[in-house]
Amino acid sequence: MWLEPVMLDETERSVSQTPPLKGSPVTTIAASPGISQTASALRRLYFVRFAFAIVWALVTIATAKEIGPLAVTLFVIYPLFDVGAAIYDLRSSRTTGSPTLLYVNIAVSLITAVGLGVAGASGIPAVLRVWGAWAIVAGLVQLIVGVTRRKMGGQWPMIISGGISVLAGGSFIAGAAADNPSLTNAAGYAIPGAIFFLIAAIRLGRAAKGN
C-alpha cells in the first residue's frame, strides 16, 4: 500500500527551517550546565577553604606567639594551600572566564611562600611585611575575580573579603614597625576570610543546582 507523502504548508516549513535565535531560551539552557558545574565546584572549594582557614587560624594563634620553626612553617603552608586552591579553581572554571588572574595568584602565592621562609630567619617584622604584601595582592585578585563572576551569584562575599584583605595587608605592613610586633593578628586575619568563604558557598547553592 502506498503512503502519500506528508506535505508541509508554508508556515510549518518556515518554522522547521528557522534556526534558534541568539539569546533564545535554547541558547540559555545549553549554556547553564557549564555555569552550574562551575558553581558546584567553587562551592565545594569554598567549604574546604572555610574549614582549612578556621583550623589554620586556631592552631597558628595558639603557637605563633613567638617566631620559631613551627610558626614559620604554618605561615608558609597558608599561601601554598592558596596555590592548590587556585589550581583547583583554574581547572573548574576554565570555560567561564579568563584564567589570567588565577595564574597571577598562583605565581604570587608561590613567591610569598618562599619569601616567608626566608623572612622567618629575620624576625617577626620581616614576616609581617611579606605577609602584608601578599594579603594586598591576593585581596586585589580575589576582589577582581569576584567582580568578573558576579553574574554567577554568591560573589559579593568574595568581593568584600578581597577589599578587607587589602586593608588588612596594609595594617600588617604598618604593624611591622611597632615596638612589639606580633604574629597573632596576622594569623587571626584568616578567620574573617573563612566566614566569607562559608557565606559564598551557601549563596552559590542556587547556581550549583542550575536555578
N, C-alpha and C positions, 0 to 999 in steps of 0.2 A: 504494500500500500504506500503510495507516495504521500509525503508530508509537505504541505505548502510552506515555503519559506516565510518566516515572520518578517514583515516589513515595518521598519521604524518610521514614524512620521517625523517631520522636521524638528519638532520640539524635543522628542526623545533622542534624536540623533545629535542635536546640539548639546544636550545635557551629558550624553555619554562620552562626547569627544572633548568637552571643556576641561582643561587641567585645573587642579585646585589653585585658587588664588593665593598669592604670597601673603602670609599672615593669617590665613584662614584657620578654622579650628583643626583641620587636618594637620597643618604645619605645627600648630601649638602642641597637639597631642604627641606628635613624633618627637618633639624636642624635649618634652617634660621628663621622660625617663632618665636622660643624662643628668639633668639638674637634680632629680630625685636621688639618683645614685651618689652624686657628689655630696649632697646634703646629708645623706645617711652616713657616708664615710667620714665627713667632717664632724658629725655628731658623735660618732664613736671616738674620734681623735680628741674632741673637746672633753669628753668624760674622762679619758685616760689622762689628759693633761691636768684636769682638775685634781684627780687623785694623786698624781705624782707631785704636783706643786704643794699640796697640803702636807703630804708626808715629808717632802724635802724641807719645807719651811720649819716644821716642828723639830725635825732632827737637827737641822742646822742651827736654829735658835738655841737649842739645848747644848750644842757642842762648840759653837763658834764664838764663845766669849773671849777667847784668846786665839791668836793666829798660830796655826800648827799644821802638820801634815794632813790631819783629818779634815780640818776646816777648809784648807786649800783644795783638797780633793773634792769635797762637797760642792764648792763653788765652781770647780772645773766641770763637774758632772752636769750641772744645770744647762749651760749652753750646748753641751754635747747632746743632751736629751732634746734640746731645741732643734738641733741638726736632724736628728732622727724624725722628729715630728714634721719638720719642713719637707723632708724627703717623702714621707707618707702623704702629706698634703699635696705635694707636687704630682705624685702618681695618681692620686684620687681625683684631682681637679684639672687634669691635663686638657680636657675637652671644654672647659667652661671659662677659660681666661688665660691671659699671658702669664707664663711661669717666671718671668724675669725677676720680679721682686722676691720670689721664693729662692731663686738661685743666689740673690744678694744676701738673703737671710742666712742661707747655709754657709756662704763664704765668711760673713761677718761673725757668725757664732763659732766657726772653727778657729778663726783668728783670736777671738775672745778667749776660748778655752786655753789656747797656747799662752796668751798674754796673762791670764790669771795664774797659770802655773809658774810663769816667770816672776810675776809681781809678788807672789807669795813669799819669795825669798827676801823681798824688800820691806815687807811690813804691811799693816792694815791700810795706811793711806794709799799705797800703790794699788792694792786690790780694789779699794773703793773707786779709784779713778777709772780703772779698766771696767769694772762692773757698771759704773755710771754711764760711761761712753756706750757700752753695749746696750744698756736699758734705753738710751735715747734712740739709737739706730734701730733696734728691734721694735721699739714702740712706734716709730715712724712707719716702718714696713707694715706692722700689724694694722695701723690706722688706715693706710692707703689700700691695703688688700681688702680690708673690711668695707671701705667705700666702694671699691670695684665690684664687690659681691653683694651689695645691699639689696638688690632685687631678689636674691635667693631667700632672704629673710634671716633673722637671727644674728645679724651682723652688728647691730648697734652696740651690744656689749663689747664686741671686739674693737669697735671704733673708739668707744670711751676708754677701754682698757689701754689701748695704744697711746691715747693722749695722756693718761695718767702715768704711763711708763716713761714718757718723755720728761715729764715734770719730776718724777722720782729720780731719774738718772741725773738730772741737774742737781738735785739735792744731795745725791751721793758724792758727786764731784766736789760740791761745796763743803760737805761734811768731812772730806779727807783733810781739809786744812784746820779742823778743830783741834783743840788741845788734847782731847782724849777720844780719838775716833773709834767707832765701834762697828762691828760687822752685823750686829743684831738687826738694825733697821734694814740693812741690805737683804738679810735673809727674810725678814717679815714682808718685804716687797712682793714676794711670791703669793702671799695669801689673798690680797685683793684680786690679783690676776687669776687665781684659781676660781674664785667666786664668779668672776665674769665668764670664764670658760664654762662653768656649770650653767649659768643663765643662758648663754648662747646655745649650748647643747639642748637645753629644754625647748628653747624657742625654735630650733631647727626641726622639731618633731613633725610639724605640719608639712614642711617642704620635703622631708625624708619620706613621707607617706604619699607624696605626689599630689597633695591637695593645694 
